[in-house]
Amino acid sequence: MADDKAIRSIKASILKKLLGIGLLVALPVGLALLFYPSPHLFQKASAQSGQLFRAPPVRLDEPLLPIQVPRDLNAQKVVLGRTLFHDPRLSRDNSISCASCHDLSRGGIDHRSRSLGVGGREGNINAPTVFNAALNFRQFWDGRSPNLVDQVAGPIHNPVEMASSWAEVLPKLRADAQLEAQFVALYKAPPSAAAVQDAIAEFERSLVTPSPMDRWLLGDPSALNARELAGYRLFKRHGCVACHQGANVGGNLFQRFGVMQDYFADKQKISPADLGRFNVTGREEDRHVFKVPSLRNVALTAPYFHDASAATLDEAVAQMGRYQLGVELPPEDVKAIVQFLHTLTGEKLP
């Protein structure tokens, strides 16, 4: 009996070990299957880029994902949203629109260090691009807005931007018979705050910009040249992909500005905007933490960073190496990485 009990105990111990080993193997495999991009994602992206999808997509082991052009947008809402995006009546004195700071013909920004609002008032932070904003997991540098719909109301009510309110905006929109008819047709009611936000957000969802990099990710070997590919390899090797990955090459996490070297200790003057996410949460661990920006169309969106402290893309890459990675990137590496970053520029900007 004692021997049988001992044998059962040994068998139970072996079984537990085998189960433990099985879990160690199964867990990462299961997670990989859970988060691994669906083949349908690549089928759609391949079809919209004009390529015939015949074989399993290549480059699935890359940290970047090909962008997806949305196919479920309401075309009429997109048209109305575009109209509202360019409508200065959203501001108190009818002087500026969303497009004033997010010029679609200039990379979705205004190229100022800080945008100008009603009465020429200067904002306190560098305006981010509106292109591909729908892919961001939060909106604004400090991530205070959870989505595009919520984000719309921010600039309208900001006293140094549009300096207005729904109580002022809606009567102006309702006085426009043609515009009101569009709202009634789409929302079965005159202009409302919710409808304005919904329409603008729907338009912004349409502002996605597939690039040469996407064609390469989908298997087109001719989409990038040797120098661009070398820059991409350096982008990965130096660790830039730790924060800039996924479909939006960023925009999907928060990170401290100055991980390896204190950026703000080197900065002579600190502004409230430099506090980043701390302004939202009040938590000390969020001081100087920001939403990681997308690098799509980054070649078009100078100056760089929340404080516009980098005038050129070369300068921005070098500073990222120093403050985020803890390395002084060789000039030739900087140039190669910049060449790669140019491959993220949309081929057909809206």
Salt bridges, closest charged atoms under 4 A:
GLU62 OE1 - LYS236 NZ 2.95
ASP87 OD2 - ARG89 NH2 2.78
ASP142 OD1 - ARG144 NH1 2.99
ASP176 OD2 - ARG89 NH1 3.18
ASP198 OD2 - LYS77 NZ 3.08
GLU202 OE1 - ARG205 NH1 2.59
ASP214 OD1 - ARG296 NH2 2.81
ASP220 OD2 - ARG215 NH1 3.04
ASP274 OD1 - LYS267 NZ 2.90
ASP274 OD1 - HIS306 NE2 2.67
GLU284 OE2 - ARG287 NE 2.72
GLU285 OE2 - ARG283 NE 3.89
ASP286 OD2 - ARG283 NH2 2.98
ASP307 OD2 - LYS267 NZ 2.83
GLU328 OE2 - ARG322 NE 2.80
ASP333 OD2 - HIS238 NE2 2.84
GLU347 OE2 - ARG215 NH2 2.87
